[in-house]
Amino acid sequence: MDQDQDKAIVADGAPEKREEAAEPPEAPEQYHAPARGFIAEWAVTIILLLFGTTTLIQAYVIPTGSMEKTLLVGDHLLVDKLAYAPPGAISRHLLPYTEPKRGDIIVFRYPVDITQTFVKRCIGVPGDRIRLSDKNLILNGKAVNEPYVFHGAEYYDPYRDDFPIADIPMHSPASDMLDNHVVNGEVVVPPGFYFAMGDNRDSSSDSRYWGFVPRANIIGKPLIIYWSYDATTDDLTSAAISPKHLLDLLEHFPTKTRWSRTLRLIHAYPLK
């Protein structure tokens, strides 16, 4: 399976026994927006845009397709670094600190190489039991509706699609996960860790391949797409902006900018 590099690049700088088939997913529940309303979300966004520093927000660009169709290659994001920050004695009463929840999109330092930054969806929190059956997520014994998931591969991969099964080469954290955190054919998320996967489920280097995300590695969550440009992965993963990409920007800015995605708020999807 071809896997993307999956790292998000700081804007100012830059993969097999099989479980029995699960019952068909339950009918999706009607989705309700998070309790925080539209006006409140925009208020927080504006405050961060006006007064934020690198302490509060940071800009990232999505260089690969691991989160399609939710996030596209070339989406430029502002990431809320306060959302999951440890609250202080006073600030805990003033700011809406939370722990990562199932369904949140999270930005975190790649556990195998913390110099890289990844963007994925949080699928499991401490204590959760996770497995995949024929590409369907089984969370705590129940099939889960995931309307955001994209499946682009036509071939079957036993490890990817019926996770977890063992005995293929792994990064050491994933080997530890399979050796020490699988109970009755399910991965059990340990305390202080999270399980993350890309929405482009057939083409994502994620917790299936490199293990859990430590809580300390989580930087924040994407807040808004402030600009989206139809660029290539090569353009977005080079150490510096290339003359070719600069020329492309100068010539095609109006036509290759995805105007419909500009200033789009990024929402979680609650998983139960």
C-alpha positions in Angstrom: 0.0 0.0 0.0 1.3 3.4 -0.9 1.2 5.6 2.0 1.6 9.3 2.1 4.2 11.1 4.2 1.2 12.6 6.1 3.1 15.4 7.8 1.6 18.8 8.0 4.1 21.6 7.3 4.4 24.7 9.3 3.4 27.5 6.9 6.3 29.7 7.7 8.9 26.9 7.2 6.8 23.2 5.5 2.2 1.1 6.7 -1.7 -8.4 8.5 -5.7 -12.7 11.0 -8.8 -11.4 10.3 -11.8 -10.8 12.5 -15.2 -12.1 11.8 -17.3 -9.7 9.8 -19.1 -7.2 11.9 -22.8 -6.5 11.7 -23.8 -3.8 9.3 -23.3 -0.3 10.7 -26.3 1.1 12.5 -28.3 3.8 10.8 -26.5 7.1 11.3 -27.8 9.3 14.0 -28.8 12.8 13.1 -25.8 15.1 13.5 -26.1 18.1 15.6 -23.6 20.9 15.6 -21.5 21.2 18.8 -23.0 23.2 21.6 -20.9 26.2 20.9 -22.9 28.1 18.4 -21.9 29.8 15.1 -21.6 33.2 16.6 -19.4 32.0 19.4 -17.1 30.1 17.0 -16.6 33.1 14.9 -16.0 35.3 17.9 -13.2 33.0 19.0 -11.8 32.9 15.5 -11.8 36.7 15.2 -10.2 37.1 18.7 -7.4 34.7 17.7 -6.9 36.4 14.3 -6.7 39.8 15.9 -4.7 39.1 19.0 -3.2 35.6 18.5 0.6 35.0 18.5 2.4 31.8 17.9 1.5 31.0 21.6 -2.2 31.0 20.7 -2.4 30.0 17.0 -0.1 28.7 14.3 -0.4 28.4 10.6 -0.1 25.0 8.8 -0.6 23.8 5.2 -1.8 20.3 4.3 0.7 18.7 1.9 -0.8 15.3 1.4 -4.2 13.7 0.8 -4.5 11.6 4.1 -7.5 13.7 5.3 -9.4 14.0 2.1 -12.2 14.9 1.6 -12.3 16.8 4.9 -9.0 18.6 4.3 -7.4 18.9 0.9 -3.8 19.3 -0.3 -3.2 23.0 -0.3 -5.6 23.9 2.6 -3.9 26.5 4.8 -5.1 26.2 8.4 -5.0 28.2 11.6 -4.5 25.8 14.5 -5.9 26.7 18.0 -3.1 25.8 20.3 -5.1 26.7 23.4 -7.8 24.1 23.0 -5.9 21.2 24.6 -3.3 23.2 26.6 -3.0 22.4 30.3 -5.1 24.9 32.1 -3.6 27.2 34.8 -5.0 28.0 38.2 -6.8 31.1 36.8 -7.0 30.5 33.1 -9.0 27.2 33.7 -12.0 29.5 34.7 -11.6 31.9 31.7 -10.7 29.7 28.7 -12.5 26.6 27.2 -9.8 24.0 27.8 -10.8 20.5 26.9 -9.3 17.0 26.4 -9.3 15.6 22.9 -12.5 13.8 22.1 -13.5 11.1 19.7 -14.1 12.7 16.3 -11.9 15.7 16.9 -9.4 16.6 14.2 -6.1 17.0 16.0 -2.6 18.4 15.2 0.3 16.6 16.8 4.0 15.8 16.7 4.6 12.6 14.9 5.5 10.0 17.6 8.3 8.4 15.4 9.8 11.8 14.6 8.7 14.8 16.6 10.2 17.2 14.2 7.3 16.4 11.8 3.7 17.5 12.4 0.7 15.4 11.5 -3.1 16.2 11.2 -5.5 13.3 11.8 -8.8 12.5 13.3 -8.9 11.3 16.9 -10.7 7.9 16.8 -10.0 6.5 20.3 -9.4 8.0 23.7 -7.9 6.2 26.7 -9.8 3.0 27.5 -11.5 2.7 24.0 -11.4 -0.7 22.2 -10.8 -0.4 18.4 -10.8 -2.6 15.4 -11.7 -2.5 11.8 -13.8 -5.1 10.0 -13.8 -4.9 6.2 -12.9 -1.2 6.5 -15.7 -0.5 9.0 -14.7 1.0 12.3 -15.8 -1.0 15.4 -15.5 1.2 18.4 -16.2 -0.4 21.9 -18.0 -3.3 20.3 -20.3 -1.2 18.1 -20.1 -0.4 14.3 -19.7 3.3 13.9 -21.1 5.6 11.2 -18.3 7.7 9.7 -19.7 10.0 7.0 -16.4 11.8 6.6 -14.4 8.7 5.6 -13.2 8.4 2.0 -12.2 5.0 0.5 -10.2 5.3 -2.7 -8.5 1.9 -3.0 -10.1 -0.9 -5.0 -7.8 -3.6 -3.6 -8.0 -5.4 -0.3 -5.3 -5.0 2.3 -5.8 -7.3 5.3 -3.8 -5.3 7.8 -5.3 -2.0 6.7 -8.9 -3.1 6.3 -9.2 -5.7 9.1 -7.0 -4.2 11.8 -5.4 -5.3 14.0 -3.6 -8.3 12.7 0.1 -8.8 13.2 3.3 -9.9 11.7 4.3 -7.3 9.1 7.2 -4.9 9.6 6.3 -2.0 11.9 7.7 1.0 13.6 8.6 0.0 17.1 5.7 1.9 18.8 3.2 0.0 16.5 4.9 -3.3 17.4 4.5 -2.4 21.1 0.9 -1.6 20.5 0.2 -5.0 18.8 2.2 -6.9 21.3 1.0 -5.3 24.5 -2.3 -3.5 23.9 -4.5 -6.0 21.9 -7.2 -7.8 23.9 -9.6 -10.2 22.2 -8.7 -8.9 18.8 -9.1 -5.2 19.7 -6.6 -2.5 20.3 -7.1 -1.0 23.8 -6.0 2.6 24.1 -3.8 3.0 27.2 -4.0 6.0 29.6 -2.3 9.1 28.4 -2.5 8.1 24.7 -4.9 8.5 21.7 -5.6 6.6 18.5 -5.7 8.6 15.3 -6.5 7.8 11.7 -6.8 9.8 8.5 -10.2 10.3 6.8 -8.7 9.1 3.6 -8.7 5.7 5.3 -7.1 3.7 2.4 -4.1 6.1 2.0 -3.1 7.3 5.4 0.0 6.6 7.6 -1.7 6.7 11.0 -1.9 4.9 14.3 -2.4 1.6 12.6 1.2 1.8 11.4 3.1 3.8 14.0 1.1 3.4 17.2 -0.6 5.7 19.7 -0.3 9.4 19.9 1.0 10.5 23.4 -1.1 13.2 25.0 2.0 15.4 25.3 2.5 15.4 21.5 -0.9 17.0 20.8 -0.5 20.6 19.8 -4.1 21.7 19.1 -6.9 21.5 16.7 -7.5 23.2 13.3 -9.8 26.1 13.6 -10.3 27.5 10.2 -9.2 27.2 6.6 -8.0 30.7 5.9 -6.9 30.0 2.3 -6.9 27.0 0.0 -4.8 26.7 -3.1 -4.7 23.9 -5.7 -1.1 22.9 -5.3 0.8 19.7 -5.5 2.4 17.7 -2.7 5.8 18.4 -4.2 5.2 22.1 -4.1 4.2 22.0 -0.5 6.9 19.7 0.9 10.0 21.4 -0.3 12.1 23.2 2.3 11.5 26.6 0.6 9.1 27.9 -2.0 10.2 26.8 -5.4 10.5 29.2 -8.4 8.0 27.0 -10.2 5.4 27.2 -7.3 6.0 31.0 -7.0 5.4 31.4 -10.7 2.3 29.3 -10.5 1.0 31.5 -7.7 1.6 34.7 -9.7 -0.1 33.3 -12.8 -3.0 31.4 -11.3 -3.8 32.8 -7.9 -7.4 33.8 -8.8 -8.2 30.6 -10.7 -6.5 28.0 -8.5 -7.5 29.5 -5.2 -10.5 27.4 -3.8 -12.6 30.4 -2.9 -15.5 28.2 -1.6 -13.1 26.9 1.1 -11.8 30.2 2.2 -12.7 31.0 5.9 -14.3 27.7 6.3 -14.6 26.6 10.0 -13.4 23.1 10.7 -15.8 21.0 12.8 -15.4 17.7 14.7 -17.8 14.8 14.2 -18.9 13.2 17.5 -18.2 9.4 17.6 -20.1 7.2 20.0 
